[in-house]
Each structure stands twice: as structure tokens, then as C-alpha cells.
């Protein structure tokens, strides 16, 4: 199934809507307006919180993003594999007791990447750039894990937004 994650044109907190390719709303991403950590909440169509994503407030070299369950327990810490890597390879540091074994591998500028589970591709993501807003297309056959994969896409987007924010403020 294909999921389309579109950032809203006018959004003070970075909210998004997730639709299928027929235009049906499936998930919502709620962003907070005044937050240093770019906190976002992934909700189902009924508004129930499924996952939370937030950046680490302070970092020395490489930003980190936390992917949490609905209760705020950290499931995965995501960080770029290398400071000087041109590829979009991230390390997923899974919390103890979690049964996740995820990773991401992608192209030079991050326009396409795969989400891997135990080294096997389970979802493909394509980023579409636009002058006004950007969007992501996520394709997966694992509909039961779609919300998790959407949360990962939001986390990677948060990571790059944080880098862009730091670069533009220097």
C-alpha cells in the first residue's frame, strides 16, 4: 500500500496528514508550536496517539531523534551513521526489551531510502521536494506496521529539519 505524507502549507508546529493514494485520510501528525525538540505525535484517524517523535535537545556533533511509543517510552534512538557520510545511512539504537531491529539505507541526498527490518527491505520512501512544502511517499506491504514506518519517516524529516535549522542560524 502507498502512503502519502504531506506537510501542511500553513502549519506552525509542523503538522502533516497521511493519506492513501485514493486521498483517504489514514493518520495525522501533530506538531507543537513552541518546542526546541520538534516534538511530533503520530495519531490514528480517531486521534489516538500511536507514536511520538522528538529531537534530542542538546548534541555535540550529530543530532539524535527519539522514536517513542504512545506513553513516551523510547523505542529507538536514531542517529546518522557517520558525520562525513554522503549516503543516508542511519543507526537505530533500539531500547532494551524492544523487538525492533531496524535500519535505513538510502541515496546520496536522501530522496529515496529503504527501511530495513533485520536487513530485509520492508518499506521504500521517496521524498518529493516542492517550493512551498515537501511530501513523502511510503510504500509497504506491511500495513500493520505502517504507523511505525510513518513515524520513522517523520523522525528522519525531523533530523534533517534540525540540521537545516542549525545551518541557517550560523
N, C-alpha and C positions, 0 to 999 in steps of 0.2 A: 504494500500500500504506500502511496505517496502522501507525505505531509508537507504542507507549505506553511512556513513560519514567517509572518510578515510583521516587521516593526511598524508601529503606527507613525504616521507623518507628524502629528502633533501629540507628543507624549512627554510629560515632564519627568516621568520616572522610568522610561524605557519599557513600556508595556507592549505586548505583542498578542497577536491572535494566531492560532494554529488551526488550519482548515485542511480538509482533504481536497483532492483535485476536482471535486464537484462543487466546491465552495462552502461546504457544510462546516460550521464551527465545531471543533472537537476539544480543544484545550485553550486556556487563556494563560498568559504570562503577565503577572502584575509586578510592576516595578515601583520602588519607593522614590519619592521626590528628593528628599534631603538625606542622602546617605553617602558616606565616604567609601563604602564597601560594595556599592552597586547591587544591593540586595534585591533578588527577584524570587517570585513564588510561582510555581507551575501548578495550575489548578485544572480540574476536570470541568466539563461543561456545566456542572451544577455548582461550581465554586468551591469544591472540596480541595484542600491543599494536598498535593501529591509529593512534590519535591520543592526544596529551597536551594538557591544558588547565591553565593556571595564571595566577593574577593577578600583576600587577606588584607587587613588594614595597612600594615607596615611590612615592607620586604626590602632586602638588601640588593639583590641582583635581578632575580626573576620573580614576577608576580605569581601568586598561587590563587587558585579558585577552589572553594569548598562546595561540594555537592552533598546536600543533606536530605534526610527523609522529612516527612511532614512534621515531625516533632522537633526538628532541629539537630538531630544526631548526625554527625559527619559520617557519610558513607565512603566518600572518595575525596582525596586531595589531588588536584590536577595542576601540573606544572610542566613547562616546556622542558624537553629533554636536555637541550644544550643552549647556552647563551648565543653561540655563534653558528647555529644550525640554520640553513636556508630552507630545510624541509619542515613541514608542520608535524613534528613528532612530539607527542606529549607522554609523560609518565603519569600513570594513575596509581596513586598510593591508596590502596583500599584499607578501610578500617578493619581492625581485628574482629573476627567473627562474621564479617560480611562474605558472601559467597560470590563476590564480583571479581572478575579477572579481565578488566577492560584495558584497551589501549586505542590510540588513534594514529593513523599514518596518512599523510597527505602530500600534496604537491608543493611546489616552490612558494607560492604566495597564498596558499590556503583557500583556493577557490573550490577545490574538490578534496574530500577526505573520506576515509572509511573508518567506521567504528568497529573494532575487533573485540570479540569475546573469546578468550583462550586462543588467540591468534587467528581466529576464523572471522572473516568479514560478516557482520550481521546487519550493517546499515551503511548506506552511502549518502553523503551530504554534499550538496552543491550550493555554493554561495553566489547570489546574484547581486551585483552592485548597481546602484541607481544614484542619480544625483541627489535625490530627496531622501530616500530610505533604502535599506538593504533588506534582502529576504533570503531564506534558506529553503532548499528542497531536501527533505529527508525521505529516503526510500528504504523500507524494510518489510520483510515478510513476517516479522515477529511482532504482531500487533499488541500482544500482551506486555511487551517491553517498550512500546512506543513512547510512553511518557518519560521513561528513563532516558531514552536516546534524545528526546527533545530537550530534556534538562541538560544533557551533555552538550548539545549544540548551543544552548543559552550560556552555559559555563564557558565554552571556548570563545563565544562572542564577547562575554564579559572580560575575558582575558585580553583580547585584542583592543577592546574599548579602553581598558586600563592603560595599556601600553600607549595608545594613541593620545590619551589624556595627558600622560606624563611627558610624551614627546612634544606636544603642543604647548605645554606650560613651561618648557625650558627655553 
